[in-house]
Amino acid sequence: NLFRRIALQRAHGMVVPSARLETIARTVWKQPAHKVHLIRNGIDVARYAPPPAPDAIPGLRRSPGKLLVGTLAGLRPVKNIPRLVRAVAAHKDRLQLVVVGEGPEHDAILAEAARQGMGDIRMAGFMDRPWRFVGLFDIFALSSDSEQFPISLVEAMAAGVPVASMDVGDVANMVATANQPYVVADEAGLADALGALAADADLRATLGAANRERATRDYAEKTMVAAYAALYGEALASPRILL
């Protein structure tokens, strides 16, 4: 932190992607408010509008009568996917879990699923171009212990998917206002949120549409690029650029 304070003294500005980092930059790194710029990461939201192909996730077989709960994550301890396994297991008669990602927690996740009697979990491994498949999820879930501004959440929102998540990072402020009650403090709350969303198709549709609208309005790639261009232009026009 001391190094940051010294090294950033001559910087024209500092970009942070999340409100939490903005607070840290001002209070811990002691950066003046005028120097800190919150520019949220953006994606090509239009790519997520078309419905995905039913077979977009290889090897996925939908269990009859069940909804898909999906997550995208590197399978590391901080993502705490076993927590999500247990939350889904509370409703395993009507929910099926799909995990997209790779990492060292793979076997631990499968072991937890076995303990919970979840024989239909699908570990899809790493998949690129998420716009091809995120829209297959009926519910998107995040079970992480820590986040900042998760892009996977923006991708799910752009695809029109309702969200159940732990209250970490900027998540509560990222989702549509109507989706905020399903951003929760603990594992029991996550299970309850999944249950409530699973029970109400109209609610899922309403939250999905609201999330897509929020993503289109606030997280478009062109908005992010324009903000960076404006900031770089301001810096390059400064008379101190060569100092």
N, C-alpha and C positions, 0 to 999 in steps of 0.2 A: 504493500500500500504506500509506503514511503517512496519507493521507486516511481510508482505511478504519479504521485504528487509532483515529484521533481521533473520527470520526463515529459509530463503533459503541460508544463508551464508555458512552453512556447507554441503549443498546438493552437491552431485557429479554432478548432472545434472538436468535439468528441461525439461519436454516434453510438447509441445504445439501442438494442432492438426491443427491450422490455421496460415496463414501468418500474419493475423491481430493480433492475440495473440502473435506471435513471436515479432512483433514490440512493442507491449505493454510491454512484458516481458523485453525487452532491454531498453526501454525509460522511462517507468513509474515505473516498478519494479526494474530498475537499475541492471539487471542481465548481467554479462559479456557475450559476444557473444559466447565464447567457451563452456559455460554452457547450453545454450538454444538449444534444439534439436526439430526441426520441424518433427514430425512423423504424417503423415496424416492418418486418420481413413480408414480402409479398410473393404471390404465385400467379400463374396464368389461370385465373379462375374460370375462364370460358372453357378450358379443356375438361373441366370436371362436370359440365352440364349434361352431356349426352349420357344416357344410361349405359352401364357396362355390359359386356357380353356375359351370359350366365356362366360360362366356363372360364372366366378371366383368371381365376385362381386355380392353377392346376391341382388335380387330385382332390378338390373339395367336393364332398358329397353332403348335401343338405340333409339333415335328419328330418324326417317327416314331422310336420307340425311345429317345428322350432324356428325361432328367429336367430339371425346371425349377430353375435357381438364380436366386433373386430377391433384389433389394435395394431399399430405399426410402431415398432420399437427395436432398438438394439437390445439384445437379450443380456443385459447387465443387471447387477443387483439393484442399482438405483431405480430401475424401471419397475421393479417389484411386481413382475407378472404373476408370481404365485398368489399374491393378494387378489389379483383379478380372477384367477382360477377359482379361488374360494368364493368370491362374490358371485360369479356366474353359477357355481355349483349350488348355491342357495335356490336357484331357479332352473336346475338342469333338466326339469321336465319340459321346459319351454324355451330354453336358450342353449345355443351351441357356440362355442368360442373358436375364433380364428385368430391366430397370432402370425403376423407377417414380420419377419426379421430373423437375424442370426446372432449368435453370441454364446458366451460361456455358460449362461443359465439355462440352456436348452434342456438338458437332462433333468435339472431340478424342476423345471416347469412341468415336464411330462410326469415326473414322480409325484408332484402335487396333484396333478389331474388324476392319476391312478388312485391316489388316496381318497380323492373325492368321488370316485366312481364315474368319471367323465371319459367315457370311451370314445366319444366322437369329436374330441378336440382336434383341430387341424393346425399343425405347425407348418406353415407354408414356406419358411425360409425367406431369404432375401428376394425381394421383387422390386424392380425399378419401375418407373413411369406409373406412379400410383393412381393417376387419373383413370387408368384402365380398369381398376378393380375396387377402389374405395367405396363407390356407390353400391356395391353388393351388400355392404353391411346395413343391417336394420338399426343398429346402435353402434356408435363408436365409443370406446372406453379408454381412459388413461388411469393407470394405477400407480404412477411414479411417486417416489419419495421427494423428488426435486425436479423442477423444470424451470425454464425461463419463458420462452415464447415458442412452444412446440409447433413446428411446421406441420406435423402430421395432423394436428387439430385443425389447422386452417384448411388442409386438404379435405378432411372429412366434412367440414362446414361448407366448403365450396361444392361438394357433391350432394349437399342437402341432407345430411345425416344428423340425427339428434345425438347428444353427447351426455355420457355419464363419466364424471372425472373426480379425482382427488383435487382438493383446493390447493394447488401448487403453482408457483410462478404467477404468470399473468392470466391463467386459464379462466378464472371467474370474470375477468374483464374482457376476455376475448370472445366468449360465446355471446349469442343473442341474449338480451335481457330475460326473455321468457325461459331460456335454458339454464339460467343461473341457479335455480333451486336444486339442480341435479349435479352441481359441483359441490362436493361434500368433504367433511373433515376426517372421516375414518372409514375403515373397511365395512363396518355395519351400514354406514350411510351409503357406501357405494353399492352394496347389495340391495338396499332399499330403492335406490335410484334406478338400478337396472330393472327391478321388479315393477316399479311404477311405469317405466317406459314400455316394458314388455306387455303390460296389461291394457294399454290404450293406443290403438292404431292412429286415432285422430290426433292425439297428443304428439306422437312421433312425427306425423306429417306436418303439423303446425310448427314444431321446433325445428325440424329439418329445413322448412322453407325460410324461417326466420334466420337460421344460421347461414344459409346460402346468401340471403340478402345482406347480412352483416359482412360476410367474406367479400362479396362483390363490392360493397361500399368502401370497406376499410383496408382490405388486404390484397388489393390488386397489384400485380407486378409493376404496371405502368405508374401507379402512384408512388411506389417505393423508388423507382428509377428517377422519377421527376424530383423527388425530395433530395436524393443524392446529387443530382445534376445541379439543383439550385444551391446546395451547400458548397459543392466544389467550385461553382462559378463565383460565389461570394468570396471564397478563400483566394481564388486566383486573381480576383480584382482588388484584393487588399494591397495597400502600399507596403505592407510588411512582408510580402510574399518572398522577397529575396534576403530578408534579414536572418 
